[in-house]
């Protein structure tokens, strides 16, 4: 059985590395991209099952990348990291079909790994459910 492929898109290399370690440990195959344009190329080449996308990135914002992703596929689960979770940003991304929002905060009271793992597990269930419909 093939592992679920997760593409992580973030301009912070340390954060990418940390998230890659967690997600691989949980049994997923991980693909990395440090910018929006690189992410779009990797989506085309690697065909990921789930995308984890940073909201704020230089050159091409997470929303811009998300709009491009939605031109390719409306069903591809996207989990968005945001360090600044304000209602306007969340509503805009939600309209583009973001599956989950994960706060990108370094707060010990927030179990980011738990939230992310739950989001990944739910996205994977959605993928399986959609495949069973076909």
N, C-alpha and C positions, 0 to 999 in steps of 0.2 A: 504494500500500500504506500502510495506517495504521501510525503509530508505536505501539509498546507504551507504554501509560500506566502511570506509576509514581507512586503516592501516597506521599509522605514525611511521616511524623508525628513531630514532635519539638517540645518546648517551648523549645528553644534556637534563637532566630532566626538567629544567626550560623552555627550548624551547618546549619540548613535551607538557608540561602543557599549555603553552600559545597557541600553535597551536590547541590543543584539544578544548580549550574554543571557539576560533574563529569558528572552523569547526563545532562543535556541534551547535553553535548559528545559523549557516547558514543552519541547518536542516539535517546534515549528522550524521550517527552513527560512532563513533570513537573507534578504537582499537589501543593500544599503544604497542610498542616494543622498548627496549633500546639497542638492539644489533642485528646483522645480523642473528645469529643462532636462537634467540628468534623469529625474524620476520618470518623465514621460518617455524617454528612450528605453529605460529599463522596463516600463510597463509593456511596451511593444515587444521587447526582446525576451523578457522573462515570464510574462503572463502571470503576475502574482494573483493569489486568491483574495488577499486582504491588504489594504494599504493603511499605514499609520502615517499621518501627515501633520507636520508642524504648521500652525496657523500663521506665524510671523517668520518670514524668511526674506533675505535681501533678493533683489532682482525680480523674483516671481513669488508672490505671496501664496500661502496655502489655498486661499479662495480661488486665485487665478489657476493654480494647478488643478484644483477640484473641478472647476468649470471645464477644463480640457479633458479631465478623466471622464466627466459625465457625457462628453461628446462621443467617447469611445464605448462607454457602458454605464447604464443607469443602475445596474444590479451589483456592481463591484462594491463590497463593503469597505467603507472608509471610516477610520477612527481618527479623530482630530485631536492633537495636543494643542492646548492653549494656555499660555502663561497669564493671559488677560481675559478671563471669561466674562465678557459683558454681554448683556441680552441682545443687543443689536448685532454683534458679531456672530453669536450663536444662532440667532434666527436666520441670518443670511446663509450661513453654512447649512443649517437644517433644511432650508428650502432646496439645497442642492443634494440632499439625500445623505448627509453624514449619519452614519449608524450610531456613533457614540462620541462623546466629548470626554477627554481625560485631562484633568488639570495638570499643567506642567509646573508644579511648584515643589520647592525643596522644603516641605513642611513635615516634620516628623509625625504630626497628628493625622496626616493624610496617607493612606496606604495606596500609593500610586501603582505599585506592582499588582496589588489585589484588584484594583479597578481595571487596570489594563488587561490582566489575565481574564477577568470576567468578560470584558468587552471582546477579547479575542475568541473566547469560548462561545459566546453568543453569536458572533459573526460566523464562526465555523459551523454552528448548528444551522444558521440561515442558509449557508452555502449548500449543506447536505440536503436541507428541505427543498431548496430550489432544484437541485439535481434530481431528487426523487419525483418531482412533478413532471419532468421531461420524459 
